[in-house]
């Protein structure tokens, strides 16, 4: 989504996970993600990375699956061990309906990425696509999600997730203006740290954190993941226009659980 911060509403309380969840329980958001699952499916970049990193025999956990765009796409590629999860029950209900229509036996369940109800080392690999981890408010909570992802991944198992990158593709002057707002205390009072945004989207206002690369490298160190590689989506594959309209360029992260 394009960078367009919204400063029209000010509240004393910090944005919290329940508020973010409510955004993704709305009929508008569910319809938006359902359309993406039906009309867009896996990005070329996602398919290229997943095929290279994961084998068809592995059990894979997807976090933030929405209406099933990635999980159902993985099933179509022959990945029969993938499980999709999302913190929005409405998203999971929609994903189950789509899977049923297609005849795909993909298990789908409600789950919170910061406190997963799975045993240690249960999955061969983990996926958190479409910059979903950056829609968790607070850096501490995002680090906790990374720790949980690692906990449920088997030794030497790998993870793939995506984030935006402040240093790549942002409108000229956008982050300089943002820094000035923060320096003068004029940022939205709900936001916790520089890089946090409340953005306008096709389905309302959404929270997202836009990091720099160094921030994610630090978070991986804190959470115990070993960074194998990272690259911008545009460096991995040329995407069609519908994908570019659905999501602006983002950085893919490939990590390994070395124990």
Buried (B, 14 or more C-beta within 10 A) or exposed (E): BEBEBEEEEEEEEEBBBEBBBEBBEBEEBBBBBBBBBBEBBBBBBBBBBBBEBBEEEBBBBBBBBBBBBBBBBBBEBEBBBBBBBBBBEBBBBBBBBBBEEBEBEBEBBBBBBBEBEBEEBBBBBBBBBBBBBBBBBBBEBBBBBBBBBBBBBBEEBBBBBBBBBBEBBBEEEBBEEBEEBBEEEEBBBBBBEBBBBBBBBEBBEBBBBBBBBEBBEBBBEEBBBBEBEBEBBBEBBEBEEEBBEBBBBBBBBBBBBEE
